[in-house]
Amino acid sequence: MSNVVTDSIQSKAQSALASSEIYDLRVLQVDHRDGRIVLSGSVSRFYYKQLAQELIFSACPSHDVVNAISVR
């Protein structure tokens, strides 16, 4: 996959999180590797971990998501 497409997907996913009202979601890291979107970082509630994943599914429905977010 080209870098332009990879950057576009990563940007779209990051924008979905950045527009959230929940601060924990706005500071998560998003990487696009091997056709997958990888979420990492930490959040204060398990619900936020799930919410982040759902936001990415909505923004990038044709990509697999690896949710490596930890709950502190």
PDB file of N, CA, C and O in Angstrom:
ATOM      1  N   MET A   1       0.857  -1.173   0.000  1.00  0.00           N
ATOM      2  CA  MET A   1       0.000   0.000   0.000  1.00  0.00           C
ATOM      3  C   MET A   1       0.901   1.233   0.000  1.00  0.00           C
ATOM      4  O   MET A   1       1.916   1.258   0.695  1.00  0.00           O
ATOM      5  N   SER A   2       0.548   2.220  -0.748  1.00  0.00           N
ATOM      6  CA  SER A   2       1.395   3.399  -0.857  1.00  0.00           C
ATOM      7  C   SER A   2       1.364   4.231   0.420  1.00  0.00           C
ATOM      8  O   SER A   2       0.429   4.151   1.217  1.00  0.00           O
ATOM      9  N   ASN A   3       2.415   5.033   0.589  1.00  0.00           N
ATOM     10  CA  ASN A   3       2.496   5.892   1.780  1.00  0.00           C
ATOM     11  C   ASN A   3       1.378   6.912   1.813  1.00  0.00           C
ATOM     12  O   ASN A   3       0.904   7.269   2.891  1.00  0.00           O
ATOM     13  N   VAL A   4       0.938   7.396   0.644  1.00  0.00           N
ATOM     14  CA  VAL A   4      -0.137   8.389   0.594  1.00  0.00           C
ATOM     15  C   VAL A   4      -1.432   7.779   1.124  1.00  0.00           C
ATOM     16  O   VAL A   4      -2.140   8.411   1.908  1.00  0.00           O
ATOM     17  N   VAL A   5      -1.740   6.567   0.704  1.00  0.00           N
ATOM     18  CA  VAL A   5      -2.948   5.890   1.173  1.00  0.00           C
ATOM     19  C   VAL A   5      -2.830   5.591   2.664  1.00  0.00           C
ATOM     20  O   VAL A   5      -3.781   5.797   3.418  1.00  0.00           O
ATOM     21  N   THR A   6      -1.672   5.108   3.087  1.00  0.00           N
ATOM     22  CA  THR A   6      -1.445   4.810   4.497  1.00  0.00           C
ATOM     23  C   THR A   6      -1.610   6.062   5.344  1.00  0.00           C
ATOM     24  O   THR A   6      -2.267   6.027   6.384  1.00  0.00           O
ATOM     25  N   ASP A   7      -1.021   7.161   4.908  1.00  0.00           N
ATOM     26  CA  ASP A   7      -1.136   8.428   5.640  1.00  0.00           C
ATOM     27  C   ASP A   7      -2.578   8.901   5.688  1.00  0.00           C
ATOM     28  O   ASP A   7      -3.019   9.438   6.704  1.00  0.00           O
ATOM     29  N   SER A   8      -3.320   8.711   4.602  1.00  0.00           N
ATOM     30  CA  SER A   8      -4.714   9.130   4.546  1.00  0.00           C
ATOM     31  C   SER A   8      -5.574   8.334   5.527  1.00  0.00           C
ATOM     32  O   SER A   8      -6.414   8.902   6.225  1.00  0.00           O
ATOM     33  N   ILE A   9      -5.368   7.046   5.578  1.00  0.00           N
ATOM     34  CA  ILE A   9      -6.124   6.186   6.488  1.00  0.00           C
ATOM     35  C   ILE A   9      -5.783   6.535   7.930  1.00  0.00           C
ATOM     36  O   ILE A   9      -6.673   6.656   8.773  1.00  0.00           O
ATOM     37  N   GLN A  10      -4.503   6.694   8.210  1.00  0.00           N
ATOM     38  CA  GLN A  10      -4.072   7.034   9.560  1.00  0.00           C
ATOM     39  C   GLN A  10      -4.633   8.403   9.956  1.00  0.00           C
ATOM     40  O   GLN A  10      -5.069   8.588  11.092  1.00  0.00           O
ATOM     41  N   SER A  11      -4.623   9.341   9.043  1.00  0.00           N
ATOM     42  CA  SER A  11      -5.153  10.679   9.312  1.00  0.00           C
ATOM     43  C   SER A  11      -6.650  10.643   9.587  1.00  0.00           C
ATOM     44  O   SER A  11      -7.138  11.317  10.494  1.00  0.00           O
ATOM     45  N   LYS A  12      -7.369   9.859   8.808  1.00  0.00           N
ATOM     46  CA  LYS A  12      -8.820   9.726   8.992  1.00  0.00           C
ATOM     47  C   LYS A  12      -9.142   9.116  10.364  1.00  0.00           C
ATOM     48  O   LYS A  12     -10.052   9.569  11.058  1.00  0.00           O
ATOM     49  N   ALA A  13      -8.390   8.098  10.735  1.00  0.00           N
ATOM     50  CA  ALA A  13      -8.595   7.454  12.032  1.00  0.00           C
ATOM     51  C   ALA A  13      -8.250   8.405  13.173  1.00  0.00           C
ATOM     52  O   ALA A  13      -8.983   8.492  14.159  1.00  0.00           O
ATOM     53  N   GLN A  14      -7.138   9.115  13.037  1.00  0.00           N
ATOM     54  CA  GLN A  14      -6.720  10.058  14.082  1.00  0.00           C
ATOM     55  C   GLN A  14      -7.734  11.192  14.220  1.00  0.00           C
ATOM     56  O   GLN A  14      -8.009  11.638  15.333  1.00  0.00           O
ATOM     57  N   SER A  15      -8.287  11.659  13.113  1.00  0.00           N
ATOM     58  CA  SER A  15      -9.299  12.721  13.148  1.00  0.00           C
ATOM     59  C   SER A  15     -10.566  12.275  13.869  1.00  0.00           C
ATOM     60  O   SER A  15     -11.194  13.060  14.579  1.00  0.00           O
ATOM     61  N   ALA A  16     -10.933  11.020  13.685  1.00  0.00           N
ATOM     62  CA  ALA A  16     -12.118  10.492  14.366  1.00  0.00           C
ATOM     63  C   ALA A  16     -11.943  10.559  15.876  1.00  0.00           C
ATOM     64  O   ALA A  16     -12.882  10.893  16.600  1.00  0.00           O
ATOM     65  N   LEU A  17     -10.748  10.244  16.351  1.00  0.00           N
ATOM     66  CA  LEU A  17     -10.486  10.304  17.785  1.00  0.00           C
ATOM     67  C   LEU A  17     -10.316  11.749  18.261  1.00  0.00           C
ATOM     68  O   LEU A  17     -10.776  12.105  19.346  1.00  0.00           O
ATOM     69  N   ALA A  18      -9.671  12.560  17.467  1.00  0.00           N
ATOM     70  CA  ALA A  18      -9.400  13.951  17.850  1.00  0.00           C
ATOM     71  C   ALA A  18     -10.675  14.770  18.008  1.00  0.00           C
ATOM     72  O   ALA A  18     -10.693  15.751  18.751  1.00  0.00           O
ATOM     73  N   SER A  19     -11.734  14.378  17.321  1.00  0.00           N
ATOM     74  CA  SER A  19     -12.985  15.132  17.398  1.00  0.00           C
ATOM     75  C   SER A  19     -13.853  14.715  18.583  1.00  0.00           C
ATOM     76  O   SER A  19     -14.933  15.269  18.792  1.00  0.00           O
ATOM     77  N   SER A  20     -13.383  13.745  19.352  1.00  0.00           N
ATOM     78  CA  SER A  20     -14.142  13.273  20.510  1.00  0.00           C
ATOM     79  C   SER A  20     -14.139  14.314  21.632  1.00  0.00           C
ATOM     80  O   SER A  20     -13.187  15.079  21.785  1.00  0.00           O
ATOM     81  N   GLU A  21     -15.203  14.327  22.397  1.00  0.00           N
ATOM     82  CA  GLU A  21     -15.283  15.195  23.577  1.00  0.00           C
ATOM     83  C   GLU A  21     -14.493  14.615  24.746  1.00  0.00           C
ATOM     84  O   GLU A  21     -14.254  15.298  25.742  1.00  0.00           O
ATOM     85  N   ILE A  22     -14.091  13.359  24.621  1.00  0.00           N
ATOM     86  CA  ILE A  22     -13.377  12.673  25.709  1.00  0.00           C
ATOM     87  C   ILE A  22     -11.871  12.828  25.505  1.00  0.00           C
ATOM     88  O   ILE A  22     -11.311  12.344  24.522  1.00  0.00           O
ATOM     89  N   TYR A  23     -11.233  13.507  26.446  1.00  0.00           N
ATOM     90  CA  TYR A  23      -9.799  13.797  26.329  1.00  0.00           C
ATOM     91  C   TYR A  23      -8.973  12.528  26.132  1.00  0.00           C
ATOM     92  O   TYR A  23      -8.068  12.511  25.297  1.00  0.00           O
ATOM     93  N   ASP A  24      -9.264  11.470  26.881  1.00  0.00           N
ATOM     94  CA  ASP A  24      -8.499  10.221  26.764  1.00  0.00           C
ATOM     95  C   ASP A  24      -8.425   9.728  25.316  1.00  0.00           C
ATOM     96  O   ASP A  24      -7.402   9.182  24.903  1.00  0.00           O
ATOM     97  N   LEU A  25      -9.476   9.910  24.558  1.00  0.00           N
ATOM     98  CA  LEU A  25      -9.496   9.434  23.166  1.00  0.00           C
ATOM     99  C   LEU A  25      -8.667  10.327  22.258  1.00  0.00           C
ATOM    100  O   LEU A  25      -8.080   9.851  21.286  1.00  0.00           O
ATOM    101  N   ARG A  26      -8.614  11.599  22.565  1.00  0.00           N
ATOM    102  CA  ARG A  26      -7.895  12.549  21.710  1.00  0.00           C
ATOM    103  C   ARG A  26      -6.388  12.365  21.758  1.00  0.00           C
ATOM    104  O   ARG A  26      -5.691  12.822  20.852  1.00  0.00           O
ATOM    105  N   VAL A  27      -5.867  11.714  22.782  1.00  0.00           N
ATOM    106  CA  VAL A  27      -4.417  11.563  22.918  1.00  0.00           C
ATOM    107  C   VAL A  27      -3.921  10.148  22.598  1.00  0.00           C
ATOM    108  O   VAL A  27      -2.749   9.843  22.820  1.00  0.00           O
ATOM    109  N   LEU A  28      -4.782   9.301  22.089  1.00  0.00           N
ATOM    110  CA  LEU A  28      -4.369   7.949  21.699  1.00  0.00           C
ATOM    111  C   LEU A  28      -3.514   7.987  20.438  1.00  0.00           C
ATOM    112  O   LEU A  28      -3.628   8.909  19.630  1.00  0.00           O
ATOM    113  N   GLN A  29      -2.667   6.992  20.278  1.00  0.00           N
ATOM    114  CA  GLN A  29      -1.827   6.882  19.100  1.00  0.00           C
ATOM    115  C   GLN A  29      -2.496   5.957  18.077  1.00  0.00           C
ATOM    116  O   GLN A  29      -3.113   4.951  18.428  1.00  0.00           O
ATOM    117  N   VAL A  30      -2.354   6.325  16.823  1.00  0.00           N
ATOM    118  CA  VAL A  30      -2.906   5.537  15.716  1.00  0.00           C
ATOM    119  C   VAL A  30      -1.785   5.258  14.728  1.00  0.00           C
ATOM    120  O   VAL A  30      -1.108   6.179  14.270  1.00  0.00           O
ATOM    121  N   ASP A  31      -1.591   3.992  14.404  1.00  0.00           N
ATOM    122  CA  ASP A  31      -0.630   3.589  13.385  1.00  0.00           C
ATOM    123  C   ASP A  31      -1.351   2.733  12.359  1.00  0.00           C
ATOM    124  O   ASP A  31      -2.317   2.039  12.676  1.00  0.00           O
ATOM    125  N   HIS A  32      -0.869   2.791  11.130  1.00  0.00           N
ATOM    126  CA  HIS A  32      -1.419   1.946  10.066  1.00  0.00           C
ATOM    127  C   HIS A  32      -0.292   1.048   9.591  1.00  0.00           C
ATOM    128  O   HIS A  32       0.654   1.501   8.946  1.00  0.00           O
ATOM    129  N   ARG A  33      -0.407  -0.251   9.924  1.00  0.00           N
ATOM    130  CA  ARG A  33       0.639  -1.219   9.586  1.00  0.00           C
ATOM    131  C   ARG A  33       0.028  -2.462   8.970  1.00  0.00           C
ATOM    132  O   ARG A  33      -0.945  -3.016   9.481  1.00  0.00           O
ATOM    133  N   ASP A  34       0.606  -2.883   7.880  1.00  0.00           N
ATOM    134  CA  ASP A  34       0.199  -4.140   7.240  1.00  0.00           C
ATOM    135  C   ASP A  34      -1.303  -4.212   6.999  1.00  0.00           C
ATOM    136  O   ASP A  34      -1.909  -5.270   7.165  1.00  0.00           O
ATOM    137  N   GLY A  35      -1.907  -3.093   6.609  1.00  0.00           N
ATOM    138  CA  GLY A  35      -3.331  -3.071   6.319  1.00  0.00           C
ATOM    139  C   GLY A  35      -4.223  -3.019   7.536  1.00  0.00           C
ATOM    140  O   GLY A  35      -5.443  -3.135   7.420  1.00  0.00           O
ATOM    141  N   ARG A  36      -3.630  -2.846   8.703  1.00  0.00           N
ATOM    142  CA  ARG A  36      -4.399  -2.783   9.957  1.00  0.00           C
ATOM    143  C   ARG A  36      -4.183  -1.447  10.631  1.00  0.00           C
ATOM    144  O   ARG A  36      -3.120  -0.838  10.517  1.00  0.00           O
ATOM    145  N   ILE A  37      -5.198  -1.007  11.328  1.00  0.00           N
ATOM    146  CA  ILE A  37      -5.091   0.190  12.139  1.00  0.00           C
ATOM    147  C   ILE A  37      -4.811  -0.274  13.566  1.00  0.00           C
ATOM    148  O   ILE A  37      -5.570  -1.062  14.129  1.00  0.00           O
ATOM    149  N   VAL A  38      -3.724   0.218  14.141  1.00  0.00           N
ATOM    150  CA  VAL A  38      -3.321  -0.180  15.487  1.00  0.00           C
ATOM    151  C   VAL A  38      -3.526   1.005  16.431  1.00  0.00           C
ATOM    152  O   VAL A  38      -2.941   2.072  16.243  1.00  0.00           O
ATOM    153  N   LEU A  39      -4.358   0.803  17.439  1.00  0.00           N
ATOM    154  CA  LEU A  39      -4.611   1.819  18.457  1.00  0.00           C
ATOM    155  C   LEU A  39      -3.771   1.505  19.680  1.00  0.00           C
ATOM    156  O   LEU A  39      -3.725   0.358  20.125  1.00  0.00           O
ATOM    157  N   SER A  40      -3.102   2.519  20.231  1.00  0.00           N
ATOM    158  CA  SER A  40      -2.334   2.313  21.448  1.00  0.00           C
ATOM    159  C   SER A  40      -2.420   3.549  22.332  1.00  0.00           C
ATOM    160  O   SER A  40      -2.870   4.613  21.907  1.00  0.00           O
ATOM    161  N   GLY A  41      -1.984   3.383  23.550  1.00  0.00           N
ATOM    162  CA  GLY A  41      -2.087   4.429  24.546  1.00  0.00           C
ATOM    163  C   GLY A  41      -2.853   3.888  25.736  1.00  0.00           C
ATOM    164  O   GLY A  41      -3.029   2.678  25.875  1.00  0.00           O
ATOM    165  N   SER A  42      -3.308   4.791  26.595  1.00  0.00           N
ATOM    166  CA  SER A  42      -4.073   4.336  27.749  1.00  0.00           C
ATOM    167  C   SER A  42      -5.261   5.252  28.001  1.00  0.00           C
ATOM    168  O   SER A  42      -5.239   6.443  27.689  1.00  0.00           O
ATOM    169  N   VAL A  43      -6.283   4.663  28.568  1.00  0.00           N
ATOM    170  CA  VAL A  43      -7.514   5.376  28.902  1.00  0.00           C
ATOM    171  C   VAL A  43      -7.897   5.028  30.337  1.00  0.00           C
ATOM    172  O   VAL A  43      -7.406   4.051  30.902  1.00  0.00           O
ATOM    173  N   SER A  44      -8.778   5.836  30.918  1.00  0.00           N
ATOM    174  CA  SER A  44      -9.134   5.638  32.316  1.00  0.00           C
ATOM    175  C   SER A  44     -10.305   4.680  32.527  1.00  0.00           C
ATOM    176  O   SER A  44     -10.569   4.256  33.652  1.00  0.00           O
ATOM    177  N   ARG A  45     -11.003   4.340  31.450  1.00  0.00           N
ATOM    178  CA  ARG A  45     -12.169   3.445  31.575  1.00  0.00           C
ATOM    179  C   ARG A  45     -12.193   2.440  30.415  1.00  0.00           C
ATOM    180  O   ARG A  45     -11.795   2.746  29.291  1.00  0.00           O
ATOM    181  N   PHE A  46     -12.669   1.250  30.726  1.00  0.00           N
ATOM    182  CA  PHE A  46     -12.792   0.235  29.684  1.00  0.00           C
ATOM    183  C   PHE A  46     -13.757   0.691  28.593  1.00  0.00           C
ATOM    184  O   PHE A  46     -13.560   0.382  27.418  1.00  0.00           O
ATOM    185  N   TYR A  47     -14.787   1.420  28.977  1.00  0.00           N
ATOM    186  CA  TYR A  47     -15.752   1.949  28.005  1.00  0.00           C
ATOM    187  C   TYR A  47     -15.054   2.818  26.969  1.00  0.00           C
ATOM    188  O   TYR A  47     -15.404   2.770  25.790  1.00  0.00           O
ATOM    189  N   TYR A  48     -14.072   3.613  27.389  1.00  0.00           N
ATOM    190  CA  TYR A  48     -13.350   4.480  26.450  1.00  0.00           C
ATOM    191  C   TYR A  48     -12.545   3.644  25.453  1.00  0.00           C
ATOM    192  O   TYR A  48     -12.423   4.008  24.283  1.00  0.00           O
ATOM    193  N   LYS A  49     -12.004   2.530  25.924  1.00  0.00           N
ATOM    194  CA  LYS A  49     -11.273   1.624  25.027  1.00  0.00           C
ATOM    195  C   LYS A  49     -12.219   1.115  23.935  1.00  0.00           C
ATOM    196  O   LYS A  49     -11.870   1.110  22.755  1.00  0.00           O
ATOM    197  N   GLN A  50     -13.404   0.692  24.336  1.00  0.00           N
ATOM    198  CA  GLN A  50     -14.398   0.209  23.372  1.00  0.00           C
ATOM    199  C   GLN A  50     -14.857   1.336  22.441  1.00  0.00           C
ATOM    200  O   GLN A  50     -15.002   1.135  21.235  1.00  0.00           O
ATOM    201  N   LEU A  51     -15.081   2.508  23.007  1.00  0.00           N
ATOM    202  CA  LEU A  51     -15.541   3.645  22.223  1.00  0.00           C
ATOM    203  C   LEU A  51     -14.520   4.039  21.156  1.00  0.00           C
ATOM    204  O   LEU A  51     -14.887   4.335  20.019  1.00  0.00           O
ATOM    205  N   ALA A  52     -13.260   4.042  21.520  1.00  0.00           N
ATOM    206  CA  ALA A  52     -12.207   4.366  20.549  1.00  0.00           C
ATOM    207  C   ALA A  52     -12.248   3.398  19.371  1.00  0.00           C
ATOM    208  O   ALA A  52     -12.149   3.809  18.215  1.00  0.00           O
ATOM    209  N   GLN A  53     -12.391   2.137  19.670  1.00  0.00           N
ATOM    210  CA  GLN A  53     -12.449   1.118  18.618  1.00  0.00           C
ATOM    211  C   GLN A  53     -13.650   1.339  17.714  1.00  0.00           C
ATOM    212  O   GLN A  53     -13.531   1.233  16.493  1.00  0.00           O
ATOM    213  N   GLU A  54     -14.786   1.639  18.284  1.00  0.00           N
ATOM    214  CA  GLU A  54     -15.996   1.860  17.489  1.00  0.00           C
ATOM    215  C   GLU A  54     -15.871   3.116  16.612  1.00  0.00           C
ATOM    216  O   GLU A  54     -16.352   3.129  15.479  1.00  0.00           O
ATOM    217  N   LEU A  55     -15.239   4.151  17.126  1.00  0.00           N
ATOM    218  CA  LEU A  55     -15.016   5.355  16.317  1.00  0.00           C
ATOM    219  C   LEU A  55     -14.153   5.041  15.103  1.00  0.00           C
ATOM    220  O   LEU A  55     -14.401   5.544  14.007  1.00  0.00           O
ATOM    221  N   ILE A  56     -13.140   4.209  15.305  1.00  0.00           N
ATOM    222  CA  ILE A  56     -12.268   3.840  14.186  1.00  0.00           C
ATOM    223  C   ILE A  56     -13.009   2.950  13.192  1.00  0.00           C
ATOM    224  O   ILE A  56     -12.853   3.119  11.983  1.00  0.00           O
ATOM    225  N   PHE A  57     -13.808   2.011  13.678  1.00  0.00           N
ATOM    226  CA  PHE A  57     -14.616   1.179  12.779  1.00  0.00           C
ATOM    227  C   PHE A  57     -15.516   2.037  11.903  1.00  0.00           C
ATOM    228  O   PHE A  57     -15.686   1.759  10.716  1.00  0.00           O
ATOM    229  N   SER A  58     -16.087   3.071  12.485  1.00  0.00           N
ATOM    230  CA  SER A  58     -16.976   3.957  11.729  1.00  0.00           C
ATOM    231  C   SER A  58     -16.218   4.787  10.710  1.00  0.00           C
ATOM    232  O   SER A  58     -16.699   4.992   9.595  1.00  0.00           O
ATOM    233  N   ALA A  59     -15.041   5.264  11.078  1.00  0.00           N
ATOM    234  CA  ALA A  59     -14.259   6.123  10.190  1.00  0.00           C
ATOM    235  C   ALA A  59     -13.571   5.342   9.078  1.00  0.00           C
ATOM    236  O   ALA A  59     -13.397   5.858   7.974  1.00  0.00           O
ATOM    237  N   CYS A  60     -13.182   4.114   9.357  1.00  0.00           N
ATOM    238  CA  CYS A  60     -12.425   3.283   8.406  1.00  0.00           C
ATOM    239  C   CYS A  60     -13.017   1.877   8.379  1.00  0.00           C
ATOM    240  O   CYS A  60     -12.378   0.932   8.839  1.00  0.00           O
ATOM    241  N   PRO A  61     -14.222   1.727   7.849  1.00  0.00           N
ATOM    242  CA  PRO A  61     -14.932   0.442   7.954  1.00  0.00           C
ATOM    243  C   PRO A  61     -14.285  -0.734   7.233  1.00  0.00           C
ATOM    244  O   PRO A  61     -14.573  -1.883   7.569  1.00  0.00           O
ATOM    245  N   SER A  62     -13.434  -0.488   6.271  1.00  0.00           N
ATOM    246  CA  SER A  62     -12.868  -1.612   5.514  1.00  0.00           C
ATOM    247  C   SER A  62     -11.512  -2.068   6.047  1.00  0.00           C
ATOM    248  O   SER A  62     -10.810  -2.834   5.387  1.00  0.00           O
ATOM    249  N   HIS A  63     -11.146  -1.601   7.232  1.00  0.00           N
ATOM    250  CA  HIS A  63      -9.843  -1.976   7.797  1.00  0.00           C
ATOM    251  C   HIS A  63     -10.003  -2.738   9.105  1.00  0.00           C
ATOM    252  O   HIS A  63     -10.925  -2.495   9.883  1.00  0.00           O
ATOM    253  N   ASP A  64      -9.083  -3.659   9.322  1.00  0.00           N
ATOM    254  CA  ASP A  64      -9.024  -4.354  10.603  1.00  0.00           C
ATOM    255  C   ASP A  64      -8.448  -3.411  11.641  1.00  0.00           C
ATOM    256  O   ASP A  64      -7.589  -2.584  11.334  1.00  0.00           O
ATOM    257  N   VAL A  65      -8.920  -3.540  12.861  1.00  0.00           N
ATOM    258  CA  VAL A  65      -8.436  -2.692  13.949  1.00  0.00           C
ATOM    259  C   VAL A  65      -7.845  -3.582  15.035  1.00  0.00           C
ATOM    260  O   VAL A  65      -8.474  -4.537  15.491  1.00  0.00           O
ATOM    261  N   VAL A  66      -6.632  -3.251  15.435  1.00  0.00           N
ATOM    262  CA  VAL A  66      -5.989  -3.913  16.560  1.00  0.00           C
ATOM    263  C   VAL A  66      -6.039  -2.938  17.721  1.00  0.00           C
ATOM    264  O   VAL A  66      -5.433  -1.867  17.670  1.00  0.00           O
ATOM    265  N   ASN A  67      -6.755  -3.306  18.759  1.00  0.00           N
ATOM    266  CA  ASN A  67      -6.949  -2.426  19.893  1.00  0.00           C
ATOM    267  C   ASN A  67      -5.953  -2.802  20.992  1.00  0.00           C
ATOM    268  O   ASN A  67      -6.195  -3.720  21.776  1.00  0.00           O
ATOM    269  N   ALA A  68      -4.828  -2.078  21.035  1.00  0.00           N
ATOM    270  CA  ALA A  68      -3.788  -2.327  22.030  1.00  0.00           C
ATOM    271  C   ALA A  68      -3.835  -1.269  23.136  1.00  0.00           C
ATOM    272  O   ALA A  68      -2.833  -1.027  23.810  1.00  0.00           O
ATOM    273  N   ILE A  69      -4.978  -0.653  23.315  1.00  0.00           N
ATOM    274  CA  ILE A  69      -5.148   0.374  24.342  1.00  0.00           C
ATOM    275  C   ILE A  69      -5.200  -0.303  25.709  1.00  0.00           C
ATOM    276  O   ILE A  69      -5.873  -1.319  25.885  1.00  0.00           O
ATOM    277  N   SER A  70      -4.482   0.271  26.669  1.00  0.00           N
ATOM    278  CA  SER A  70      -4.539  -0.256  28.032  1.00  0.00           C
ATOM    279  C   SER A  70      -5.463   0.623  28.877  1.00  0.00           C
ATOM    280  O   SER A  70      -5.636   1.812  28.608  1.00  0.00           O
ATOM    281  N   VAL A  71      -6.040   0.017  29.888  1.00  0.00           N
ATOM    282  CA  VAL A  71      -6.914   0.736  30.818  1.00  0.00           C
ATOM    283  C   VAL A  71      -6.139   0.912  32.110  1.00  0.00           C
ATOM    284  O   VAL A  71      -5.661  -0.059  32.697  1.00  0.00           O
ATOM    285  N   ARG A  72      -6.017   2.155  32.550  1.00  0.00           N
ATOM    286  CA  ARG A  72      -5.214   2.407  33.767  1.00  0.00           C
ATOM    287  C   ARG A  72      -6.093   2.447  34.999  1.00  0.00           C
ATOM    288  O   ARG A  72      -5.595   2.647  36.107  1.00  0.00           O
TER     289      ARG A  72
END
